[in-house]
Amino acid sequence: MKLALVGIIKNEAHDILYWLGWHARLGINSFILFDDDSDDGTRALIRAACVHWDIRLFHIREHSLDLTEQSHLKRQQQVYCDALNAVKGQFDWVGLFDTDEYLTLCEHETLPDFLATMGTDVGAVALHWRVYGHNGHITAPTLPPSHSFIQHSMVEEAINRHVKCFIRPSYWDQKSWVNVHYFPLKKGQYVTASGKPVTWSAEAQGITAEQADWSVAFLRHFQNRSVEQFVERTRNRKDIHLNLADVNFSQWNELEDHSPRAVTASLLNWVRPVITSGAVSALEQLHRRHPPLTKHLPPSSTQNPSSFTIFALYPKEERHLGLKEGLIQDVEAQELEQHKNGVGLFMLQSRRVPTAAFLFALDQNHKIVDFALLGDGRLGGLPRYDLLPIMEQKAIVLRQKGGFSRRGYFLSAPPKEPLTTNRLKADMWECFTAIPQPTLPTGQSWLTFPTLNLAEMLLTAPALTLEDISLLTALDRHITTWLLPLLAAHLDEAEARTLRSYLGPFAPFIL
């Protein structure tokens, strides 16, 4: 079964990768996206995602149809109709969603499993909204909408009777148009996610007469998201004019559903390769424009590093840490023994930037592993934190430096929970013990790791420049990507800004 998702996008850099990853993991084969003049890096993110998923990206301004002067609703009609005509014969089902709508399956693991339950008499499946409110967020959250927005409206809310659909393209009546919620069929019928025939409201087709049905599948509709994102959405929509009197910031927050948080780690793992691809592409561009001027020789892998020191990090009382689907979590000893998922958290401290801590993790085989810290949002290697000693407690605290956050939150390790960067003040669970580790746990030098060997090669030079990063890129692009937060901290201010400009929308995911 071949499935596609069609959408119109505009300035979705903050969430577009999460939306793509969410639906790719459910079984979408292809994405057909029409960009409406995004200027926030959305298209660069999607181009990087094209390396991993089948994404067909069109720019409305450059589209064969002249839509630039048409109303928002007319543009939607032309884009969706053109897309459905183009995909006939290529896909069994096509979904038509906005990028603030996340399909949720309650009884099936994948979309093919769900749609296989629909008989040949079904031409379209109508999926009800479940509308979510601001959830108290003023600024855009760091984590995906599915994790950050858990409060939603009650099922009887009239707005939830709106639907979006999956349609069989061969059943679509291309001669008719109603709205983005309802696509007329020349054969077959509309059914709900439960397989029941739809009765449309007297208000409009696309709104059901029945109360929303969330029992089998539905759309999480993050219509408002944070206040910051709501304002940005209002700016992007040329067809609507809102003022504060039109907005109820307390609505649609009546009920809570934490279940999507169970897949947050999996979703981040879907997105991470896209970030790596984007960073590698940016480094290749930097390499072309800043060819290396000098060469450096890697140090011997048997000596100890001279430009940095490594510490093992332990939460308060040296509790155990494990890795669950890419998230570092406080776990009990018996769980580590049973699942063999123990992980060591380490801190690299550069001698030139002693107030910065760069974090990495080793698995039980002493291999560097990818990980994520909830609330951080960075998916590259070596996320940077400010290192703040607390002498009275013989401990340190770590405050986020960089990423999406505009304020430095402290890293916290609450018992039996994932490590999370979300505390404004440092208290008990924000204290860590840092123990110097002159060698690997095996007794070998840290420089046996190629990543740390190449870092030592550059950091022992008198000064680090973009040309040095260009040299490292020529040697190994992926190692350079992993080291970027550490390398960026050693650039002068002007060159650090230049590096960030090359990374563009990927910078908050890395630096």
Backbone hydrogen bonds, N-H to C=O, Kabsch-Sander energy under -0.5 kcal/mol:
donor,donor_aa,acceptor,acceptor_aa,energy
4,A,93,W,-1.8
5,L,30,S,-1.9
6,V,95,G,-3.1
7,G,32,I,-2.0
9,I,34,F,-2.6
15,D,12,E,-0.8
16,I,12,E,-2.8
18,Y,15,D,-0.5
19,W,15,D,-2.0
20,L,16,I,-2.4
21,G,17,L,-2.7
22,W,18,Y,-2.6
23,H,19,W,-1.8
24,A,20,L,-2.5
25,R,21,G,-2.1
26,L,22,W,-0.5
27,G,23,H,-0.6
27,G,24,A,-1.1
28,I,23,H,-2.1
29,N,3,L,-1.6
30,S,3,L,-1.7
31,F,54,D,-2.5
32,I,5,L,-2.9
33,L,31,F,-0.6
33,L,56,R,-2.3
34,F,7,G,-2.3
35,D,33,L,-0.6
35,D,58,F,-3.6
36,D,9,I,-3.0
37,D,35,D,-0.9
45,L,41,G,-2.0
46,I,42,T,-2.2
47,R,43,R,-2.5
48,A,44,A,-1.7
49,A,45,L,-1.8
50,C,46,I,-1.6
51,V,48,A,-1.2
52,H,49,A,-1.6
53,W,49,A,-2.3
54,D,29,N,-0.7
55,I,53,W,-1.1
56,R,31,F,-3.3
57,L,55,I,-0.7
58,F,33,L,-2.8
58,F,56,R,-0.5
60,I,35,D,-2.6
60,I,58,F,-0.6
62,E,59,H,-1.3
63,H,59,H,-0.5
63,H,60,I,-1.2
67,L,65,L,-1.2
70,Q,67,L,-1.4
75,R,71,S,-2.4
76,Q,72,H,-2.2
77,Q,73,L,-2.1
78,Q,74,K,-2.3
79,V,75,R,-2.6
80,Y,76,Q,-2.7
81,C,77,Q,-2.3
82,D,78,Q,-2.2
83,A,79,V,-2.5
84,L,80,Y,-2.6
85,N,81,C,-2.2
86,A,82,D,-2.0
87,V,83,A,-1.7
88,K,84,L,-0.5
88,K,85,N,-0.6
90,Q,87,V,-2.5
91,F,87,V,-1.2
92,D,2,K,-2.0
93,W,2,K,-1.5
94,V,167,I,-2.4
95,G,4,A,-2.8
96,L,165,C,-1.8
97,F,6,V,-1.3
101,E,98,D,-1.6
102,Y,100,D,-0.5
102,Y,220,R,-2.5
103,L,101,E,-0.5
104,T,218,F,-3.0
106,C,216,V,-3.1
107,E,216,V,-1.0
111,L,26,L,-3.4
114,F,110,T,-1.9
115,L,111,L,-3.3
116,A,112,P,-1.7
117,T,114,F,-1.4
118,M,115,L,-1.6
122,V,119,G,-1.8
123,G,121,D,-0.6
123,G,189,Q,-2.2
124,A,189,Q,-1.6
125,V,166,F,-2.9
126,A,124,A,-0.5
126,A,191,V,-3.3
127,L,125,V,-0.6
127,L,164,K,-3.2
128,H,126,A,-0.6
129,W,160,N,-0.6
129,W,162,H,-2.0
130,R,219,L,-2.2
132,Y,221,H,-2.5
133,G,151,Q,-1.2
133,G,252,W,-1.5
137,H,134,H,-2.1
138,I,136,G,-0.5
147,H,144,P,-1.5
148,S,144,P,-2.5
149,F,145,P,-2.6
150,I,148,S,-0.8
152,H,255,L,-2.4
153,S,131,V,-2.7
157,E,154,M,-1.9
160,N,157,E,-1.3
161,R,158,A,-1.9
162,H,159,I,-1.5
163,V,206,G,-1.8
164,K,127,L,-1.8
166,F,125,V,-1.8
167,I,94,V,-2.7
168,R,123,G,-2.8
171,Y,168,R,-2.0
172,W,168,R,-0.6
172,W,169,P,-1.0
173,D,184,P,-2.6
174,Q,172,W,-1.0
176,S,173,D,-1.6
178,V,182,Y,-0.6
179,N,182,Y,-1.4
182,Y,179,N,-1.1
186,K,171,Y,-2.8
187,K,171,Y,-1.1
189,Q,121,D,-1.7
191,V,124,A,-2.0
192,T,196,K,-2.7
193,A,126,A,-0.6
195,G,192,T,-2.1
198,V,190,Y,-1.8
200,W,198,V,-0.6
201,S,204,A,-0.6
201,S,207,I,-3.3
207,I,204,A,-1.4
208,T,161,R,-2.3
209,A,199,T,-3.3
210,E,199,T,-0.6
212,A,155,V,-0.7
214,W,212,A,-0.6
218,F,104,T,-1.9
219,L,128,H,-3.0
220,R,102,Y,-3.0
220,R,218,F,-0.6
221,H,130,R,-2.5
221,H,219,L,-0.8
222,F,100,D,-2.9
222,F,220,R,-0.8
223,Q,221,H,-1.8
224,N,132,Y,-0.8
227,V,137,H,-1.9
228,E,138,I,-2.9
230,F,226,S,-2.5
231,V,227,V,-2.4
232,E,228,E,-1.9
233,R,229,Q,-2.5
234,T,230,F,-2.2
235,R,231,V,-1.9
236,N,232,E,-1.8
237,R,233,R,-1.5
238,K,236,N,-0.8
240,I,237,R,-0.7
246,D,243,N,-2.1
247,V,244,L,-1.4
249,F,247,V,-0.7
251,Q,248,N,-1.5
253,N,250,S,-0.6
255,L,152,H,-2.6
257,D,150,I,-2.1
261,R,258,H,-1.8
262,A,259,S,-1.9
263,V,260,P,-1.8
264,T,261,R,-1.0
267,L,263,V,-2.6
268,L,264,T,-2.6
269,N,265,A,-1.9
270,W,266,S,-1.4
271,V,267,L,-1.6
272,R,268,L,-2.3
274,V,271,V,-1.0
275,I,271,V,-1.6
276,T,272,R,-2.2
277,S,273,P,-2.4
278,G,274,V,-2.4
279,A,275,I,-2.4
280,V,276,T,-2.6
281,S,277,S,-2.2
282,A,278,G,-2.1
283,L,279,A,-2.4
284,E,280,V,-2.1
285,Q,281,S,-1.7
286,L,282,A,-2.3
287,H,283,L,-2.7
288,R,284,E,-1.7
289,R,285,Q,-1.6
290,H,286,L,-2.1
303,Q,300,S,-1.0
309,T,349,Q,-2.4
311,F,347,M,-2.5
312,A,435,I,-3.0
313,L,345,L,-3.2
314,Y,433,T,-2.1
316,K,431,C,-0.7
318,E,315,P,-1.9
319,R,316,K,-0.7
320,H,331,V,-0.6
322,G,329,Q,-3.0
323,L,341,N,-2.5
324,K,322,G,-0.6
324,K,327,L,-2.7
325,E,323,L,-0.6
327,L,324,K,-2.0
328,I,372,A,-1.2
329,Q,322,G,-2.9
330,D,417,E,-2.3
331,V,320,H,-1.9
335,E,332,E,-0.7
336,L,332,E,-1.6
337,E,333,A,-2.0
338,Q,334,Q,-2.0
339,H,335,E,-2.9
340,K,336,L,-1.9
343,V,321,L,-2.0
344,G,362,L,-3.0
345,L,313,L,-0.6
346,F,360,F,-3.2
347,M,311,F,-2.9
348,L,358,F,-3.0
349,Q,309,T,-2.9
349,Q,347,M,-0.5
350,S,348,L,-0.6
350,S,353,V,-0.5
351,R,307,S,-2.5
356,A,353,V,-1.9
357,A,385,Y,-3.4
358,F,348,L,-2.1
359,L,357,A,-0.5
359,L,383,P,-2.0
360,F,346,F,-2.1
361,A,369,V,-0.5
362,L,344,G,-2.2
363,D,367,K,-2.4
364,Q,342,G,-0.6
366,H,363,D,-2.1
369,V,361,A,-1.9
372,A,326,G,-2.6
374,L,372,A,-0.5
374,L,419,L,-1.3
376,D,373,L,-2.3
377,G,373,L,-0.8
379,L,509,F,-2.8
380,G,509,F,-0.9
385,Y,357,A,-2.8
386,D,399,R,-3.8
387,L,355,T,-3.2
388,L,386,D,-0.7
388,L,397,V,-2.4
390,I,395,A,-3.1
393,Q,390,I,-0.8
394,K,390,I,-0.6
394,K,391,M,-1.0
395,A,390,I,-1.8
396,I,432,F,-2.6
397,V,388,L,-2.5
399,R,386,D,-2.1
400,Q,409,Y,-3.3
401,K,384,R,-1.8
404,F,376,D,-0.7
405,S,402,G,-0.5
409,Y,407,R,-1.0
410,F,423,R,-3.4
411,L,398,L,-2.7
412,S,420,T,-2.7
413,A,429,W,-2.3
417,E,414,P,-1.5
419,L,328,I,-2.8
420,T,412,S,-2.2
421,T,374,L,-3.5
422,N,410,F,-1.1
422,N,420,T,-1.0
423,R,410,F,-1.6
427,D,425,K,-0.6
430,E,427,D,-0.6
431,C,428,M,-1.3
432,F,396,I,-2.9
433,T,314,Y,-2.9
435,I,312,A,-2.5
435,I,433,T,-0.6
437,Q,310,I,-3.1
440,L,444,Q,-3.2
443,G,440,L,-2.4
448,T,445,S,-1.7
449,F,446,W,-1.7
453,N,449,F,-2.4
454,L,450,P,-2.5
455,A,451,T,-1.7
456,E,452,L,-2.3
457,M,453,N,-1.9
458,L,454,L,-1.8
459,L,455,A,-2.8
460,T,456,E,-1.4
461,A,458,L,-1.4
464,L,490,H,-0.6
469,I,465,T,-1.6
470,S,466,L,-2.3
471,L,467,E,-2.0
472,L,468,D,-2.3
473,T,469,I,-2.3
474,A,470,S,-1.8
475,L,471,L,-1.4
476,D,472,L,-2.9
480,T,476,D,-1.9
481,T,477,R,-2.1
482,W,478,H,-2.1
483,L,479,I,-2.0
484,L,480,T,-0.7
484,L,481,T,-0.9
486,L,483,L,-0.7
487,L,483,L,-2.5
488,A,484,L,-3.1
489,A,485,P,-1.3
490,H,487,L,-1.4
491,L,488,A,-1.1
496,A,492,D,-2.5
497,R,493,E,-1.8
498,T,494,A,-1.8
499,L,495,E,-2.5
500,R,496,A,-2.2
501,S,497,R,-2.0
502,Y,498,T,-1.8
503,L,499,L,-2.0
504,G,500,R,-1.9
506,F,503,L,-2.2
507,A,504,G,-1.7
509,F,506,F,-0.9
510,I,506,F,-0.5
510,I,507,A,-1.9
511,L,507,A,-2.8
